[in-house]
Amino acid sequence: MRHADNNEVSTRRTGAVCPFFIACAALCLVVGMTVQRNSLWGAGAAVWIDAAVKSPGKARAYNNLGYVLTSLGRADDAIAAYTRSLELEPSSYYTLVSRGAAYRSTGRFARALDDYSAAMGLAPSLPEAYVGRGLVLGETGSHDRALADFDRAIALSTADADAFTGRGLILERMGRLDLALEDLNTAIALNPVSADAYLDRGVVFERLARFEQAFEDYSRAIALDPDDHAAYLNRGKLSRRTGNTGLAKSDYQRVCDMGNEDGCNALRALSQEGSAHRDDQIPNSGIENR
């Protein structure tokens, strides 16, 4: 709470106008825009922007603002909000996990690892920290270490669907498909609305040549998360592979419209080369994980 004390001292020294000025200065430092522009961020963000303006010394307001910004896809602004929250409350392990996830989403894996490890130091029995670090380790190719983190998370909570999803993803990447399928089945049983679990299980089914089930899982992932480009890509590639070029073209077009170059490349190749072209000649035709 040291920052709050410093703000109070400044207020007493510089007069009545300063509380609002200090609050706005802190907010602009966090989100990089003025209070008047908060309507562009939606009602949820506006609530917590207002809370941060009114209570610049409260960590909770910045933590919740970070959560809303993350849901809006503003990862860099979320990181700034979480950082301010941690300045005010350095021992908040949940905020460390949240900032770690934001760092991971932007590819800043070293910083994500630091946050997850710091959270573990503060709360050694927190499954979310192990799941987050396991995902980063998996994305950076450290599969054995990732597997150990997911094992630890599951040992701490056998009801954590994200831990089973993450371990299933790593097992699939390691080629241990039967075990991966078991974990992903468990994840879906625990959380039937997890788009990630359906996507990852679809990958396993496709690698096992169980194409109908793979198609169903990719479609389910899309229904749960219509912005999941990996699910559209995978369903498009599977459709192309099984002769349904019409659906393949539609799925590639959707991914291309999202601004993803893999979808545009696959769409061009499909259009140019015709239905007789082999799938393995379409650019980036490998199965996509999240």
Secondary structure, 3 states (H helix, E strand, C coil): CHHHHHHHHHHHHHCCCHHHHHHHHHHHHHHCCCHHHHHHHCHHHHHHHHHHHHCCCCHHHHHHHHHHHHHCCCHHHHHHHHHHHHHHCCCCHHHHHHHHHHHHHCCCHHHHHHHHHHHHHHCCCCHHHHHHHHHHHHHCCCHHHHHHHHHHHHHHCCCCHHHHHHHHHHHHHCCCHHHHHHHHHHHHHHCCCCHHHHHHHHHHHHHCCCHHHHHHHHHHHHHHCCCCHHHHHHHHHHHHHCCCHHHHHHHHHHHHHCCCHHHHHHHHHHHHHCCCCCHHHCCCCCCCCC
